[in-house]
Amino acid sequence: MELHSLKPAKGSVSKRKRIARGQGSGRGGTSTRGHKGAKSRSGWSRKRNFEGGQMPLQMRLPKRGFKSPNRVEYVAINLGRINEIVAKYNISEISPEGLYKLGIIKKNDLVKILGTGELTSKVKVVAHACSATAADKIQAQGGTVETL
């Protein structure tokens, strides 16, 4: 065996197709790309979500706003509601734990006291937030407001 007699295994090496080199090559004319159109052009690629010219799904559906991950959502409880709770359950302190036990709020809800309605009794209120008008009305009745 000599270096000049070495040959690759039969069938392991083949010439590449030389397309677009004239009609005589058998691969001239449309050069294996079918006929005209975007698919026959260089650089063509199907775009994501392309539906053949039909209006794409993401453009057909209605758009809605977004929800900020930093937003704090409170369960609003008005003074009128507090008055009803105090009268119904005969309690003198309103707190998130007490409201949860009564089934008024869920376990991890944040409570904000708002000033709509009238308060007729002295109540100690513990909440995550309280409006200024609500705090004034509670203190006017002799109650106290504590924020967590």
C-alpha positions, -999 to +999 in steps of 0.1 A: +000+000+000+013+034-010+000+069-002-008+076-038-031+045-039-053+055-009-090+061-018-120+068+004-146+040+009-170+036-020-201+058-016-186+079+013-177+109-008-200+126-034-199+158-053-222+186-042-251+197-064-241+227-085-274+244-091-282+274-113-254+266-138-275+265-169-301+243-185-275+217-196-267+209-159-303+197-153-306+221-124-309+254-143-340+275-148-357+276-114-328+259-097-347+233-077-369+260-061-402+254-079-417+285-095-419+322-085-429+335-051-413+343-017-401+308-011-380+309-042-361+340-031-330+341-010-334+352+026-370+340+028-382+325+061-417+320+074-424+345+102-436+334+136-474+332+140-478+339+102-512+325+092-510+328+054-522+364+053-551+358+077-552+382+106-530+366+133-546+353+165-527+378+187-541+407+167-577+393+166-580+390+203-590+420+225-563+436+245-566+442+282-545+464+305-519+450+328-517+442+365-487+457+383-468+432+405-462+459+430-499+469+435-512+465+470-549+454+471-569+460+502-603+448+512-623+480+519-645+480+550-666+511+556-676+525+590-712+516+583-702+479+579-681+481+611-711+495+629-732+465+617-705+440+627-702+456+662-740+455+667-744+419+653-715+402+671-713+425+702-676+431+700-655+462+708-623+455+688-621+451+650-589+434+637-580+413+606-578+382+628-612+388+642-627+396+608-612+363+595-627+343+623-661+359+616-657+348+579-658+384+566-623+384+550-599+357+538-568+348+558-542+368+539-564+398+530-552+433+538-578+455+554-584+492+548-609+512+568-629+538+548-650+566+561-684+560+544-713+556+569-717+565+606-702+549+637-723+549+669-701+531+694-666+532+708-644+507+689-607+499+688-598+493+651-566+475+640-561+475+602-534+476+576-545+510+564-571+536+573-584+568+556-581+601+574-619+606+575-624+572+590-597+578+616-614+611+626-648+596+629-635+566+650-616+590+674-646+613+676-666+584+691-637+577+716-622+548+698-587+542+687-570+534+653-539+512+650-522+504+617-502+473+612 
